[in-house]
């Protein structure tokens, strides 16, 4: 008997299902990785926006005499 068959018999219903990130939380490991990727991208977008806003207030606004 091969290893896959033994694993299938020992796991039963859980065989082939993705493992959970935290056992009591219904989030899989791939879903947690997608969430981390999304939040990291969002953080970088926020940083870029902050830099653009600072440049506008500090340099562009005074150069065009907006304030």
C-alpha positions in Angstrom: 0.0 0.0 0.0 1.4 3.4 -0.9 1.9 6.4 1.3 -1.0 8.3 -0.3 -3.5 5.5 0.4 -2.3 5.3 4.1 -2.7 9.0 4.4 -6.1 8.9 2.9 -7.2 6.2 5.3 -5.8 8.0 8.3 -7.2 11.4 7.4 -10.6 10.2 6.2 -12.9 13.2 5.4 -10.0 15.7 5.8 -8.0 14.2 3.0 -7.3 16.6 0.2 -8.6 19.6 2.1 -6.4 22.6 2.7 -5.1 23.0 6.2 -6.3 25.9 8.3 -4.1 28.7 9.4 -5.6 28.6 13.0 -7.5 25.5 13.9 -10.6 27.3 15.3 -10.6 30.0 12.6 -12.1 29.0 9.2 -9.2 30.6 7.2 -6.9 28.5 5.1 -3.2 29.1 4.7 -3.6 30.3 1.1 -6.3 32.8 2.2 -4.0 34.2 4.9 -1.2 34.6 2.3 -3.6 36.4 0.0 -4.7 38.7 2.9 -1.0 39.5 3.7 -0.4 40.3 0.0 -3.4 42.6 -0.2 -2.6 44.5 3.0 1.1 44.9 2.0 0.0 46.3 -1.4 -2.4 48.6 0.4 0.3 49.8 2.7 2.6 50.7 -0.2 -0.2 52.5 -1.9 -0.7 54.5 1.3 3.0 55.3 1.5 3.1 56.5 -2.1 0.0 58.7 -1.5 1.6 60.2 1.6 4.8 61.1 -0.3 2.8 62.6 -3.2 0.7 64.7 -0.8 3.8 65.9 1.1 5.6 66.9 -2.1 2.5 68.8 -3.3 2.2 70.7 0.0 5.9 71.3 0.4 7.1 72.1 -3.1 4.4 72.1 -5.8 1.9 74.3 -4.0 4.4 77.1 -3.2 5.9 76.9 -6.6 2.6 77.6 -8.3 1.7 80.1 -5.6 -1.4 78.1 -4.5 -0.7 79.1 -0.9 
